[in-house]
Amino acid sequence: MLTLPLPSVLRPLGAGTFVSAVGNGAWYASWALFLTRVLELPLAQAGIALTIAGAAGIAAAAPLGYVADRVGPREVLVGLTVVRAATMAGLEVADGVVALTAAASLMSAAQHGATGVRTALVVGLTEPERRLDALASLRVISHAGDAVGAAAGALVIQLDTRAAYAALIGANALSFLGYAAAAARLPRVRTRAREPGAARLGALRDGPYVALAAICGVLTLCWAMVSTALPLWVAGHTEAPRATSGVVVVVSSVAIAALQVRAGRAATRPAAAARVAVLSGAAL
């Protein structure tokens, strides 16, 4: 039996992570078909909108991290999660590529910003020797929720009705509100004053760090393959049931949940982390 080494102080965050992951997993498995079959956007327009949204997310991450350092990661995480709920609900009334781009850009900015802010919150609430296990455990919880949600998403894309997609969008928006409520129960983390003379966005001047981030960015294209390319290919170019792509997400999420903590524990030093990364990249 898998025991997750999640400190008691982070248990509300673990519960919120699972709830939001269920909603997000359902959306992750079905959003490509929602855009093309319900909103009836041409693939090129949907691709342009999501490319702009992705760029907005990348641009927003560092400034939002700066705000979290000054205001507090808990407060910023709660705010960003509420924004994600609102923009998710807004997709139901999006009419055309301009509205989709605006909603998706806000959602992407909040999502990318929340990732780093949540890490800062975990770091601020746990002892150094427990941080890696805590982050890996939250990742396991997230992918367990993704698996449950993807199963629901598979059902939605098999039904392929506007009502089914609307119910999924509403449920995902509510799941973000649940996550925000859970995060608000965490203790406040002390803010950090900027050190005199410290360079702004100093990480972007660190060549090895930027190179590593770029390589990891290429590897994360696997998520776009599973959430976008695979559903569109299955629905438009194969005889397989549309739900097949959702089943793939379920299998992937279960595998990640089963292996994440073990892989994380192996990365105890930079050299060990490099070996894990090489093996993971080769497997991918």
C-alpha positions, 0 to 999 in steps of 0.5 A: 500500500502506498503511503504518502509522506504529506505533512499534516499542515499540508493536508488541506492542500492535498484535499484541495489538490485532489478535488481540483485535479478531478475537475481538471482531469475531465477538462484535460481529456475533453477540451480539444473536442469542446473547442472544435465540436461545440464552439466549432472553431477551425483547428487553426484558430483554436491553435492560434488562441491557445498559442497566445494563451500559452505565451501569456502564461509564460510571461505571467509566471515570474511577475506573479512569483514576485507578487507572491514574495511580497504579498504571501504565497497563500494569498496569491494562490487563493486569488489565482485559483478563483481566477481559474474558476471564473475563466473556466466558467467563462468558456461556456459563454465564449463566442468566437476566437477573440473571447476564447483567447481572452479567457484562455490567456487569463486561465493560462496566466493563473495556472502557470503562476499558481504552479510556482506559488504553490511550490513556494507555499509548500517550501514555506510550510515544510522542513527542508528534508521533507519538501521533496517528499511533500511535492512528490506526494502532491503530484501523486494526489494530483494525478490520482485525481486526474485519473478519476476526472479523465474517466469522467471526461472520456464519458463526456466526449463519448456522449459528445453533447453540449449539455455534457460539456457544459456540466463538465465545465461547471464542475471544473469551475466548482472544483477550483473554488474548492481548491481555493477554499482548502488553500485558504485554510493553510497557515500564512507564510511570511513574505520575503523582502527583496535583498538590496542590490538583488537582480530582478528576474535573476533566474533568467540570467542563469544560463544553465538554469534557462537551458534546463528549463527550455529542455523541460519545456520541450519534454512537456509537449507530451501533455499537448500530444495527449490532451490535444493531438490524440483526441482530435486524431482519434475522433477525426481519423480513426474508427476507435471510440472517442472515449479512447483518448480519455482512457489513455489519460487515465492510464497515464495518470495512474502510472504517474501516481504509482511511480512519482514518489519513488522517482522523486526519492531517487533524486537526492543530489543534482547528479542523481536528479540528472540520472532520473531526468535522463531515464525519464526523457528516454522513456518518454 
